[in-house]
């Protein structure tokens, strides 16, 4: 009888620890609200050739319209992949029109396997 109680106590302790670990992991992976300012770049040209700025605006807009991924290169040199919110794609569509320009982007910051991204909630030109 005493051995059964020890087994059940150990099992209960194990389950409690696993639930606490899972809850802690979920909180750490929760997206943070963020607002950044920088240039909206088309990721293909920026990553491959470093293309950006006013001279690259027409190409950036064309690439964004064609569905090439876009990002924001912040004023302090951070690069975020911009992602659309499948429940509200309007802000992402708006930021695509700002390709090649400076903008302020607000949304949920997420990171997975070394890639930082922002699910776009709002964007405006500067």
N, C-alpha and C positions, 0 to 999 in steps of 0.2 A: 504494500500500500504506500509506504513512504517513498519507494522508488518511482511509482506512478506520479506522485505529487511533485517530485523533483523534475521529472521529464516534462510535465505540464507547465511547471514554473519556468523551466528553461525555454520551452517553446513560446510561452507568453512573452518572456523577456526578449527573445529573438524577434518576434513579430513587432513588438513595440519599437525596438531599435530600427528595424527595417522601415517602418512607417515614418519614424522621425527622420531617417536618412532621406527617404523619398520626398518628404515635405520640404526639407532643406534644399535638396537639389532642384525642386520645382521653383522655389523662390529665387534661387540664383540664376535660373534660366529665363525668368520673366523679363519681357522686353521693357526697356526704360524709355520714357518720353524724352525726346531730344529735339533741339532746334539748332541747326547749323547754317552757316553762311559760306558761300563759295561759288565756284563755277560749275555749271551743269556740263558734264563732258559725256561724249559717247565713248563707252568703254573700249570698243574695238580700236578706234584710232588713238585714244589716249594710251592704252596699255601697250599697243604694238609700236607706236611711233612717237608718243609723247605729244600728239597734236592737240592743241587747245587754243583758246584765245579768240579774238575778233576775226582773225584771218581764217579760222576754222569753223566759224559759226554756220555757214551755209551747209557744209558737209555734216556737221553735228545735227542740225535740224533734220536733214534728209535721212540720216542714219536712224535717228529717234523715230521718225515717222514710219520707217521700214521695219521697226521692231528690234533694232540693235539695242542691247542693254545700255542704260545710262547710269551715271553716277554723279556724285557731288564731290569735288575736290575742294576741301575746306580751306579757309584762310591760313590755317596752321599746318597744312600739308596732309591731312588725313583724307583718305579716299573711301567713300561709302557707295556700295551698289544700291541703287534706288529700286524699290519693289512696289508693285501695285497691291492695294488692298482689294481682294476679290469681292468684298462686300461694298466697296465704294471706290470705283476706278477713276472717278473724276479728278481727284488731286494728282494722280500719276499722269493722266492725260494732259493736265495743265502744266506740269513740270517738263514734259517732253517739248512743249512749245518754247521753253526757256533754254533749250540746249544752246551752248556757246555763250551764255550770258551768266552774270552773277545773280544769285537767287538766295532766298532764305527758305529752307526746307524744315518742316516740322513733322515728326512721326515717331514711330516705335523703333528704337535701335535694337538690332539683333545681331548676334555673332554665332557662326557655325563653322567649325573646322578652319579657323583662321580667316574667314571672310566676314567682313563687317558690312551690314546693310541697314537701310532705313525703309520701313514700310511707310510710304508717303501718306501723311494725313492732311497736309496743306503745303502750299508753295506759293511764293510771290517773288517777282523780280525786284531787284534792288537798283 
